[in-house]
Amino acid sequence: MESTSHEAIKQPAAIESAAEPQEASWGRRIIEQAKLVFNRVKRRPLFQKVIIANTVLIAIGSVMGYFIEENYFEGGELGFVALFLASGLALSILTNYLLVKIAFRPLDDVSDTMKAIRAGHRGIRVPEVTDDPQIEELSKSLNSMLNTMDMQRKKAAASVIKAQEEERKRIARELHDETSQSLTGLVIGIRMVQEIVPDYMPDVQERLENINDLAHATLNEVHTMAVRLRPSVLDDLGLAAALRSYAKEYTENTGIPVEMQLLGMSHRLTPELETVLYRVIQEALTNVARHSNATSCRVTLRRKEQTVQGVIEDNGQGFDSQTVMLSDEKGRGLGLHGMKERIELVGGSLEFDARPAKGTTIFIEVPLQSEEGIW
């Protein structure tokens, strides 16, 4: 009897223990099915997501409304019914807001990407989305279009800059070989005339001296113009010598001292890379003289194993780089865009650190050998 009673006691416990795993199994199945449905809905287009969400809300509201009407409305509990309706409305609005906000987040990414590209960060792309097939296709198409446009822009810019440098070189050579020689001949001729003019004609001698001074000044201007167009020292002696020569001339013309630090730059770089670095530094120093009201500036170039790093800094009034880069004012920011354009053509990067009244610092990094460069 005792054993029988013990078995009777154990039997309900065994039934309960068997039911618990079965209930847990059903719970897991429900969760798995819910996840499956959620993932399927997640992959649907935005329009269908909104329709499904609103349909679910209406269905839940209808069931709950029917339940409340059957159990509470006849009892006169209108306050509870009003509270339920207000809560349902608030829940519907909140759910739609969150759904649309999440669904349209990729469009915000597109807007942010366009603003960044307009500000000069052309390497940025739209994050690809996998939750919505339509937005995923949009992001892929947009990135593909940006890549194509960026490549075409770089090729066009490289062609223009190459042609510009060749034209600069040709004009500089003609100024040096033809115009300078002609002016030199004119100076020699004036000297010869001065020697044969008698001393009792001081007026003629004075006029000849003025003409001689004017010819010398014109000859110096032509020489300076030829050097600015295409310094022969850049082709003959390399970037380091060209930068030192330019810094000396720059200080003489502007009165702004330039501290030039060239570390590991004794060996020649490729002609394209030397030309790009020279033009970028030239443009940066020109901007310092025109806009910064600086009293000093420093240029540092450091050659490493795989890259050349550069820093151009001044103690001027600075500027808001984002405002200038995004400005629609004609001609404003072209120099900054041109500098970035040249650096990107050789696969490098250029960044500005400029704040009003804090001076300006430009950071440059270019690879010695680039697979991404177009030039």
Secondary structure, 3 states (H helix, E strand, C coil): CHHHHHHHHHHHHHHHHHHHHHHHHHHHHHHHHHHHHHHHHHCCCHHHHHHHHHHHHHHHHHHHHHHHHHHHHCCCCHHHHHHHHHHHHHHHHHHHHHHHHHHCHHHHHHHHHHHHHHCCCCCCCCCCCCCCHHHHHHHHHHHHHHHHHHHHHHHHHHHHHHHHHHHHHHHHHHHHHHHHHHHHHHHHHHHHHHHHCCCCCHHHHHHHHHHHHHHHHHHHHHHHHHHHHCCHHHHHCCHHHHHHHHHHHHHHHHCCCEEEEEECCCCCCCHHHHHHHHHHHHHHHHHHHHHHCCCCEEEEEEECCCEEEEEEEECCCCCCHHHHHHCCCCCCCHHHHHHHHHHHHCCCEEEEEECCCCCEEEEEEEECCCCCCCC
